Amino acid sequence: MSFASHVLPVVWLIAGVLALSFVIRPSPRLPVFATRGRALMVLGALGVVALVVGLLTPKAPSPAPRPVAPPPAPTSPLVADRAAVQARPQAYLTLESVTAFRKADGAVLLTGAVVNTTAFPIRDTRLSCRMAKGAAAAGTIGATVADAIPPGGRLIFAAVNLGKVAAPWDRQTCEIAEAKAD
C-alpha cells in the first residue's frame, strides 16, 4: 500500500470534520471559513478531491485464484478380464484398516474395508484371520461378508463376527480366502 492509500484518507477525514465544524459555526478569523457558504464549498471541494484521488489511485491486482488440483489418478487401472476375475476374484480384492476386537464372550469382531480393483461386482467375500499371541498360533477363524462390492469401489464392514478363539491372542493376520465375481 502506498502513502496515498494510508495517510491521505486520514488527512481528508480530519479536514472534512474541521470544515463541517466551520459550517456549523463559522470563524471570522479565518477568511476561508468566515461564512457558512465558504465552509460548505471547502467541504465539497475536499469531497471531490477525495473522490478523484480514490478513482485515480491504481488498484492492487487481485491475486490469481488457486489452481484446483485434479483428482488423484487411480493407482492401477480396473481389471476388465472377466475370465481371470471369475477364476480368482480374491486376487483382485485388497483389505484396508482391518482391526479385530474381542467380545466379552470370547468372539472376535472384525472391522475394516475391502477394495475391489476390477470392473465387475464381487460378492460373498470370505475373510480368514490367523490369530496369534507372540510367536504362538492361537487359531484360524473366518466369516463371509455377503454384501456386493461395486466395481472399483469399497465395502466397509463393521463388527463381522468371526467366531471364537480358544487360545489368547494379541494380533491377527487377515486375508481374503475366496469370493464370487458376478
Disulfide bonds with the S-S distance in Angstrom:
Cys129-Cys174 2.03
